[in-house]
Amino acid sequence: MLAIDGSTLDFKRLDRLALQNTVIHRIDARVKVVTTIVFIICVVSFDRYTIAAMLPFLSFPIVLSVLGNLPPGYLLRKLLLVIPFALAIGLFNPLFDRQVVLRFGELNVWGGWVSCASILLRAILTASTAIILVAVTGFPAICAALQKLGMPQVFAIQLQFLYRYIFVLTDEAVRVARSRQLRSFGRRGLGLHQFGSLIGHLLLRTWERAERIHMAMLSRGFQGEFQATWGKGRLGRDDLFFISGWSALFVFFRFYNLPQFLGNLMTWRIP
Amino acid sequence: MHMADALISPTVGGVLWTVSAGTIAYCSNRVKQEINDRKIPLMGVFGAFVFAAQMINFAIPATGSSGHLGGGLLLAILLGPHAAFLSIASVLMVQALFFADGGLLALGCNIINLGFFPAFIAYPWIYKRLVGRPLKPSRIFFAAVVSAVIGLQLGALGVVLQTVASGVAALPFSSFLMLMQPIHLAIGIIEGIVTAFVVLFVYRARPEILDAALRSQPIGQLPQRTIVVTFLVASFTLAGGLSWLASESPDGLEWSIAKLTGAEELPPPSSTEHVRASALQDKTAIMRDYAFPPDNENENLSAGQTAPLSTSVAGVVGGMVTLMMCAMIGLLLRKCRK
């Protein structure tokens, strides 16, 4: 019961983080979306055995979360929830890929372990940037940015509607689930049959709600599009600096192995 | 199951992004043209409904575990394929952003796996054919279970194909298939039963809703067939291109950049800074592929020759230094901000 409440609270907290006003929050949403995409493409384009060359990319989520005033513990907790899936597939790698690719003295490291670690690092990098993007931009602004970048209007409206009603309906679902739990005994009453009619009721209520909403919107002059009020029209100097600076850095990190260079400097004398 | 960014290559992610963006554009157009604007709020609110319904668990009989609704097929049954596809795509986008479920590059894969298959394959070709007219509870139940199973099997197959084509995970195609399909058979049956219960409830309470949904889109209409055929042709063409790409070069990005800049090197710059920088680059570039020797070198390794210990150590040391630098940047910025 607490788990459901917890997950909606978690969701709302991420949404609220976007309401802050920091250097990062003030950057144009389009710029942040495009930069994040460049970041992700650079990260996932690495060879499957890459670990060290990917590490400089950690600077992006770190800088954004610090400058965007995001709570690190919260981000880490969210990250821990998503990583298991990628890791579950990655853990098969050591079973199938037993080629020795690294050797430290007597210790042979299979390619599978290296690629598994690489998958873990990819998961951390890509998942954290996605969460951070929402936390420093906000969902409505991301939708508006995507619409400006060419997303169809109907889909943009769909996303806006979804976003508005997620909060209403998840609250309702939480109440429904709680009252079911209070009335059930052990596992009785939690079965498929009860679930079917429970969800069915929720569905019909939702349906009627949607019709009321639509009538209310029509009577207030809704003509099939939302008026976007967020975001500036033109990109400012900070925006251009942000996108060009980070993109250049990502391309540099992608094609120039910085950690290897640093390592070579540090271990100059080892043969 | 959601595809994750960590498991896909940019080529696979990009291709499926393109395909799903095309399908979204097509569906948006269709919804705009043919459906009364009453359906637009309905789509949005139903997306939110699926989101909310996924939070409520039910006990799976005879297993002791619990599950939740997927919702793709349910939306297709209630809204019809085009509106359902948009609705599912929007739910997946919120999940990708707020929960990092899947990821932004893998979003295209997930929209195809979890949206396209239930809305454009399972619903029109299986559910509608099986359910027939007039509506009967037993047939609704049967049709929902069969189409949910087929939709999820196709989705799972999609995950396997995309993962194998990306080549990040080492799991071979056949083993991965053997792992995914049976699990999704079980999930599909449960999903089908739950969907059937909900649809039957709606059928008893408001039969006109189901009737209207069925009537709105006559079966086997040309556009729907066109979209499936277009999807298949696009996928096969791209898959052919992909496998060729994969054999030419394992790294799509480097390949495309090499193609962009052409085979020739850029003319060497003359300023002293540039010369110094390129000298530095030459020195480090030799070590670029550190510690991961190509295949022929690997044979040497197994033959017992000395391993490139220095480069692996350098990689580890360099990695640690980089990590510390990232952490330092974070801490410094934090200090400065306060």
Interface residues (C-beta under 8 A of the other chain):
Chain A: I4 S7 T8 F11 L14 D15 T36 I37 I40 I41 C42 V43 V44 S45 D47 R48 Y49 I51 A52 L55 P56 L58 S59 I62 V63 S65 V66 L67 N69 K78 L79 L81 V82 F85 A86 I89 G90 F92 N93 L95 F96 D97 Q99 V100 V101 L102 R103 F104 G105 G111 G112 V114 S115 S118 I119 L120 R122 A123 T126 A127 S128 T129 A130 I131 L133 V134 F139 I142 M151 P152 Q153 V154 F155 I157 Q158 L159 Q160 F161 L162 Y163 R164 Y165 I166 V168 L169 T170 E172 A173 V174 V176 A177 R180 R187 L190 G191 L192 H193 Q194 F195 G196 S197 L198 I199 G200 H201 L202 L203 L204 T206 W207 R209 A210 E211 I213 H214 M217 G224 R254 Y256 N257 L258 P259 Q260 F261 L262 G263 N264 M266 T267 I270 P271
Chain B: M1 H2 A4 D5 A6 L7 I8 S9 P10 G13 G14 I24 A25 C27 S28 N29 V31 K32 D37 R38 I40 P41 L42 M43 G44 V45 F46 G47 A48 F49 F51 A52 A53 M55 I56 N57 F58 A59 I60 P61 S66 L69 L78 L86 S87 A89 S90 V91 M93 V94 A96 L97 F98 F99 A100 D101 G103 L104 L105 T163 G167 V168 A169 A170 L171 P172 S175 I193 V194 A196 F197 V198 L200 F201 V202 A205 R206 I209 P250 D251 G252 L253 E254 Q281 T284 M287 R288 Y290 A291 F292 P293 N298 L301 S302 A307 L309 S310 T311 S312 V313 A314 G315 V316 V317 G318 G319 V321 T322 L323 M325 C326 A327 I329 G330 L333 R334 R337
